[in-house]
Amino acid sequence: MLQAVLNGSRPEDAHPALPVLARHLARDARAVARLGISAVHVHPRAPNGLETLDPMHVGDAVAAIRAEVPGMEIGVTTGRWIEPDPMKRIEAVLAWGHLGVGKPDVCSVNVHEKGWVDVCAAAHSVGIGVELGVWTSGDAVTLRTNGVPPGTTRVLAESTVADPETAVAEAVRIMRALGAELGAPVLLHGEEDGAWPVLEYALRMNIDTRIGFEDVLVRPDGWLATGNDDLARAALGIRV
């Protein structure tokens, strides 16, 4: 699987084509769907352009994407940097369960964040799948110790090392720490200058991966991408 990650935490001025508004996220989702991609991950924004967990804005973004691409798996974030209070994150996730066509299919929950187990339980209770963010080998050990929560769709093994010379080595360390008997599919990816080396490694190893403006703004050749579909097309064209 190749997932498209359309915007992430990047500020509005990070790239001229960065999708922020719900209709722009829907536009980009439609563009990558035409390439055969069936899953997107987005960070919904409030009118001021800042990331939000507010059910109204999350519902607007998800519903807009679903209207354009009805069969698309739509994931959103629950990041602590957006809402530091775990109880408020849980309340938001529970509210998402009542959004109808605006209800996300999955949400990402980072294992290193306080309250992650309870956020996962809240998502599962309202029928939202979970992508578990594992950023370090220490996170992987935490996950193995606690066990994969019910309702987990996949584990996101995230090499956050931007150095292209060491990003893959960090990815390998995380994968080894996760172990072979995890009980859930793994999606492996990198970011910034490490994004393309880790993606190529994932392709070589037949591991699910992802690409998009959340992770990187440039193509493998170093040129600034024209859009999320440009990045996706480049990823799909890689032969390993």
C-alpha positions as CSV (number, residue, x, y, z in Angstrom):
1,M,0.0,0.0,0.0
2,L,1.1,3.5,-0.7
3,Q,-0.7,6.1,1.5
4,A,-0.8,9.8,0.6
5,V,-0.1,12.2,3.5
6,L,-1.5,15.5,2.1
7,N,-0.4,18.3,4.5
8,G,0.7,17.4,8.0
9,S,1.8,20.2,10.4
10,R,3.3,22.4,7.7
11,P,2.4,26.1,7.8
12,E,0.3,27.4,5.0
13,D,3.3,29.1,3.3
14,A,5.5,26.0,3.3
15,H,4.5,25.3,-0.4
16,P,2.2,27.1,-2.8
17,A,0.2,24.0,-3.4
18,L,-0.1,22.8,0.2
19,P,-3.7,21.9,0.8
20,V,-5.2,23.5,4.0
21,L,-8.9,24.1,3.3
22,A,-11.2,21.2,3.2
23,R,-11.9,21.6,-0.5
24,H,-8.2,21.7,-1.2
25,L,-7.7,18.4,0.7
26,A,-10.5,16.9,-1.3
27,R,-8.9,18.2,-4.6
28,D,-5.6,16.5,-3.7
29,A,-7.3,13.3,-2.5
30,R,-9.1,13.1,-5.9
31,A,-5.8,13.7,-7.7
32,V,-3.9,10.9,-5.9
33,A,-7.0,8.6,-6.2
34,R,-6.6,8.8,-10.0
35,L,-3.2,7.3,-9.6
36,G,-4.7,4.3,-7.7
37,I,-4.0,5.4,-4.2
38,S,-6.8,4.4,-1.8
39,A,-5.8,5.9,1.6
40,V,-5.0,9.4,2.7
41,H,-3.9,11.0,6.0
42,V,-4.7,14.6,6.6
43,H,-4.4,17.3,9.4
44,P,-7.7,19.3,9.3
45,R,-7.4,23.0,9.9
46,A,-9.4,25.7,11.6
47,P,-10.3,28.9,9.6
48,N,-7.1,30.5,11.0
49,G,-5.0,27.7,9.3
50,L,-4.0,26.0,12.5
51,E,-4.4,22.3,13.0
52,T,-7.4,21.3,15.0
53,L,-9.2,18.3,16.5
54,D,-12.5,20.2,16.6
55,P,-15.2,17.9,15.3
56,M,-16.8,20.6,13.1
57,H,-13.6,21.1,11.2
58,V,-12.5,17.5,11.2
59,G,-16.0,16.5,9.9
60,D,-15.9,19.2,7.2
61,A,-12.5,17.9,5.9
62,V,-13.4,14.2,6.0
63,A,-16.8,14.8,4.4
64,A,-15.3,16.9,1.6
65,I,-12.8,14.2,0.8
66,R,-15.5,11.5,0.9
67,A,-17.7,13.4,-1.5
68,E,-14.9,13.5,-4.0
69,V,-13.5,10.0,-3.4
70,P,-16.2,7.8,-1.8
71,G,-14.1,4.7,-1.4
72,M,-11.0,6.4,0.0
73,E,-9.7,5.5,3.5
74,I,-9.5,8.8,5.3
75,G,-7.2,9.2,8.4
76,V,-6.6,12.2,10.7
77,T,-4.2,13.0,13.5
78,T,-4.7,13.1,17.2
79,G,-1.4,14.8,17.9
80,R,-0.5,16.0,21.4
81,W,1.0,19.2,19.9
82,I,-2.6,20.2,18.8
83,E,-4.3,19.4,22.1
84,P,-1.9,18.7,25.0
85,D,-4.7,17.5,27.4
86,P,-5.3,13.7,26.9
87,M,-8.9,14.0,28.2
88,K,-9.7,16.7,25.6
89,R,-8.2,14.5,22.9
90,I,-10.4,11.6,24.0
91,E,-13.5,13.8,24.0
92,A,-12.7,14.9,20.5
93,V,-12.2,11.4,19.2
94,L,-15.5,10.3,20.8
95,A,-17.3,13.2,19.1
96,W,-15.9,12.2,15.8
97,G,-17.8,8.9,16.1
98,H,-21.1,10.9,15.6
99,L,-20.1,12.8,12.5
100,G,-21.8,10.6,9.9
101,V,-20.1,11.1,6.5
102,G,-17.6,13.2,8.3
103,K,-16.4,10.4,10.6
104,P,-12.7,9.4,9.9
105,D,-12.0,5.8,9.1
106,V,-8.8,5.9,11.1
107,C,-6.8,8.2,13.4
108,S,-3.1,8.2,14.2
109,V,-2.1,7.9,17.8
110,N,1.5,8.3,18.8
111,V,2.8,5.8,21.3
112,H,5.1,8.2,23.1
113,E,2.2,10.6,23.9
114,K,0.6,10.6,27.4
115,G,-2.8,8.9,27.3
116,W,-2.2,7.0,24.1
117,V,-3.9,3.8,25.3
118,D,-7.0,5.7,26.3
119,V,-7.2,7.6,23.0
120,C,-7.0,4.3,21.2
121,A,-9.8,2.8,23.3
122,A,-11.9,5.9,22.6
123,A,-11.4,5.5,18.9
124,H,-12.2,1.8,19.0
125,S,-15.4,2.4,21.0
126,V,-16.8,4.6,18.2
127,G,-15.6,2.4,15.3
128,I,-12.6,4.4,14.2
129,G,-9.5,2.4,13.4
130,V,-6.1,3.4,14.8
131,E,-2.7,3.9,13.2
132,L,-0.1,3.6,16.0
133,G,2.8,6.1,15.5
134,V,6.1,4.6,16.6
135,W,9.0,7.1,16.3
136,T,11.9,5.3,18.0
137,S,13.0,1.8,19.0
138,G,12.0,2.8,22.6
139,D,8.4,3.4,21.3
140,A,8.5,0.0,19.7
141,V,9.5,-1.6,23.0
142,T,6.6,0.3,24.7
143,L,4.2,-1.0,22.2
144,R,5.4,-4.6,22.5
145,T,5.2,-4.3,26.3
146,N,1.6,-3.0,26.2
147,G,0.4,-5.0,23.3
148,V,-1.3,-3.8,20.1
149,P,-4.7,-2.2,21.2
150,P,-8.0,-3.5,19.8
151,G,-9.0,-1.7,16.6
152,T,-5.5,-1.1,15.4
153,T,-5.4,-0.8,11.6
154,R,-1.7,-0.6,11.2
155,V,1.5,0.5,13.0
156,L,3.3,3.6,11.5
157,A,7.0,3.0,11.9
158,E,8.4,6.6,11.5
159,S,12.1,7.3,11.0
160,T,12.3,10.9,12.1
161,V,16.0,11.2,11.2
162,A,16.2,13.6,8.3
163,D,19.8,12.8,7.4
164,P,19.6,10.6,4.2
165,E,22.7,8.7,5.2
166,T,21.3,7.4,8.5
167,A,17.5,7.5,8.0
168,V,17.3,4.0,6.7
169,A,19.5,2.7,9.5
170,E,17.1,4.2,12.0
171,A,14.1,2.7,10.2
172,V,15.8,-0.7,10.4
173,R,16.3,-0.3,14.1
174,I,12.7,0.5,14.7
175,M,11.5,-2.4,12.6
176,R,13.8,-4.8,14.5
177,A,12.5,-3.5,17.8
178,L,8.9,-4.0,16.7
179,G,9.7,-7.7,16.0
180,A,8.2,-10.2,13.6
181,E,5.1,-11.2,15.8
182,L,3.5,-7.8,16.1
183,G,0.1,-8.8,15.1
184,A,-0.6,-5.7,12.9
185,P,0.6,-4.5,9.5
186,V,3.4,-2.0,9.5
187,L,3.7,1.1,7.3
188,L,7.3,2.4,7.2
189,H,8.2,6.0,6.2
190,G,10.7,8.8,6.6
191,E,10.7,12.5,6.5
192,E,12.4,15.4,4.7
193,D,15.8,14.3,3.3
194,G,15.2,10.9,4.7
195,A,11.8,10.4,3.1
196,W,12.9,9.0,-0.3
197,P,15.6,6.7,1.0
198,V,13.2,5.1,3.6
199,L,10.5,4.8,1.0
200,E,12.8,3.0,-1.4
201,Y,13.9,0.7,1.4
202,A,10.3,0.0,2.2
203,L,9.6,-0.9,-1.4
204,R,12.6,-3.2,-1.6
205,M,11.3,-5.0,1.6
206,N,7.7,-5.1,0.4
207,I,6.6,-3.0,3.4
208,D,3.7,-0.5,3.1
209,T,4.8,3.1,2.9
210,R,3.5,6.6,2.3
211,I,4.4,9.9,0.6
212,G,3.1,13.4,0.4
213,F,3.7,17.0,1.6
214,E,3.6,16.0,5.2
215,D,6.8,14.1,4.8
216,V,8.7,15.9,2.0
217,L,8.3,18.8,-0.4
218,V,10.7,17.7,-3.1
219,R,10.9,14.9,-5.7
220,P,13.6,12.2,-5.6
221,D,15.6,14.4,-8.1
222,G,15.6,17.3,-5.7
223,W,13.2,19.5,-7.6
224,L,10.3,21.0,-5.7
225,A,7.2,18.9,-6.3
226,T,4.2,20.6,-8.0
227,G,1.7,18.8,-5.8
228,N,0.9,15.7,-3.8
229,D,0.0,13.9,-7.0
230,D,3.5,14.7,-8.3
231,L,5.1,13.1,-5.3
232,A,2.8,10.1,-5.5
233,R,3.5,9.7,-9.2
234,A,7.3,9.8,-8.5
235,A,6.9,7.2,-5.7
236,L,4.8,4.9,-7.9
237,G,7.5,5.2,-10.6
238,I,10.3,3.9,-8.5
239,R,11.6,0.5,-9.4
240,V,13.7,-1.4,-6.9
